[in-house]
Amino acid sequence: MSIWWSLHLRRDAASVPLARRLLLGTMETAGVDPDISYDLSVALSEACANAVEHGGDAACGAYRVTAYLDGEKCRIEVADTGPGFPAGGHRVPLRAPHAEAEHGRGLCLIRELADHVHIGNKPGFGGAVVSFDKILKWREDAPLVAV
């Protein structure tokens, strides 16, 4: 079984729950275990929130979300049109910032919730790309079980 979809969204806070609901609906319909679905939806929300906050100026007000459920794995990619990460690449922080900090937890949460995380820039065009994978578990009554 293979499912994929891609969204082109405005850099607006209202777009984050839209992407999250679409992902949750897709995984529920496919029969993905609810705990896995929840983890991925939180990670997606964090990646989208980063794109909304850091993804460029108002004139370039869009970002893209792509999700692939293929076999036993889900891959999600969020790409924006902003300045991207600083030269030399960006590493996922090893731990969250101080408890009183108001920002900086998103990439740490994604790292904790996903099995593999890649953070980089789009070649040639600029803009950040955050992608992450997670091995799927299925409900016993899953209608679209991976083969």
CORSULQUI-V418991 format. One record per run of one state. SS is the DSSP state (alpha for helix, beta for strand, coil for the rest). FROM is the first residue (numbers start at 1). LEN is the number of residues. If there is no record, write none. Layout:
ss & from & len
SS & FROM & LEN
SS & FROM & LEN
This chain:
ss & from & len
coil & 1 & 1
beta & 2 & 9
coil & 11 & 3
alpha & 14 & 17
coil & 31 & 1
beta & 32 & 1
coil & 33 & 1
alpha & 34 & 21
coil & 55 & 3
alpha & 58 & 3
coil & 61 & 1
beta & 62 & 9
coil & 71 & 2
beta & 73 & 8
coil & 81 & 25
alpha & 106 & 8
coil & 114 & 2
beta & 116 & 6
coil & 122 & 6
beta & 128 & 8
coil & 136 & 2
beta & 138 & 1
coil & 139 & 9
